[in-house]
Amino acid sequence: MNNYADKLVAHRGYPQHFPENTLAGIKAAMYAGARYIEVDIQLTADGIPVIFHDRDLQRLCQKAGRIHEYTWKQLSSFRVCNSINEQARSGPIPQLQQLVELISQHPAVTVFIELKRISLDHWGDNKVVTVILDCLQPVLKQCVIISYSRTALEKVRSASKQPVGFVCDDWEALKQHDLQTLKPEYVFCDLDTLPAQGPLNIPGSRLAVYECVEPQQAVNLFERGVDLIETFAIVKMRETLADYVG
């Protein structure tokens, strides 16, 4: 029996109160007790892996262009704002190396590292996978590589023994995928596409769903068989679900 609060994934850190995918938000989530964190990774123009979600810089940094069009030196002066809570203070775009140093001090935390498709399309699977695995070497036991790209996950499989997670936005589309060859340890799916009733499971994989900020909805999903739930509201959700076990 596990506490439901320990089955929550801090989605991009703690965006309800900190800019998403920033070290401040990730630290806040971990200090609140989060056992799982999910972040998004792209490569800069000079090949430095950084933590950033969007395909372009407009929403979060109010800048033109994309991550791979700027060097790290250029990006280091940009500030990430918060589109969920506009009152949250801004923060810098972090390097993946900074996250590695942080989680090395928290060995009980597992981090889901999403390889963003825009970076994979620009650099190619081999380049991105090689750079990310090299950077993660000191903390590989704490990491799971996830992606919408099956070919990128296959590259991870061929280069390492890392657990992987396949991401798909649609439940019905997910059920059409043949995952027997890849055998991902995790599968991530948008909860808005889930059937309204009945058990939820993916044979051979742990099922994670996103994005949930309502505790009762989370309880219902856990009771239907979901293994992990991503949330922007990690602190509130952990506090509310602390008394539930399953």
C-alpha positions, 0 to 999 in steps of 0.5 A: 500500500502506497500513499497517494501523495507519493504517486504525484509527479511535480510537472515542470517543478511547481508552476503554480507558484514558481516559473515552470522548469526553473530550479526554484520551482524544482527545489520547492517541489522536492522540499515539499516532499515530491518523489517524482519530478518531470522536466523538459530538455532541449539543446542550445545552438552550441549543444548545451542541454537546458530545461525548457518546454515550449517550441519557442521563447515567446510565452515564457521569455517574451523573446523571438525564436527558439532555444536551438537558435541561441547559444547558452551565453545568449540564453543565460540572460533571459528570464522565464516568467510564469504563465500560470501565476503571473505574480510569480517571480521570474527565474533563469533558464537552467542547464541540465547540469544544474539539475544533475547537481541538485538531484544528486543531493536527493537520491530518493527523487526520480526525475522524468527527463522529456526529450522535446520533439523540436530538439530531436527534429533539429539535431537528430535522435543520436545527437540529443540522446548522446548529449543527454545520457552523457550529462546524466551519467552521475545520476542515471539511476534516478532518471527515466528518459521519456519522449513522444518520439519512439525512435528516440526512445529506441536510441536510448534503449540501444545506448543504455539500460535506462528505463524509458517512458512513451508519451502519447496525447490520446488514449485511443491512439495510445492503444493502437501503438504496438509497444511490445518491442520497446517495452517502455517501463512507463507510458504517459497520456493526457487524462482528458482523453481517458474513457469516463469509466472502467479500469485504466492500465497498460500491460507491462508499463506503469501508467502516468497521466497529466495534467491534474490539479483536483485532488478528488479527480486524482483519487478517482484515477488512482482507484481506476488503476493509474500509477502516477499523476502529473500536477502543477499543484504539487504542494496542495495535492500532496497535502490533500492526498496525504491521508489516502492510500492505495 
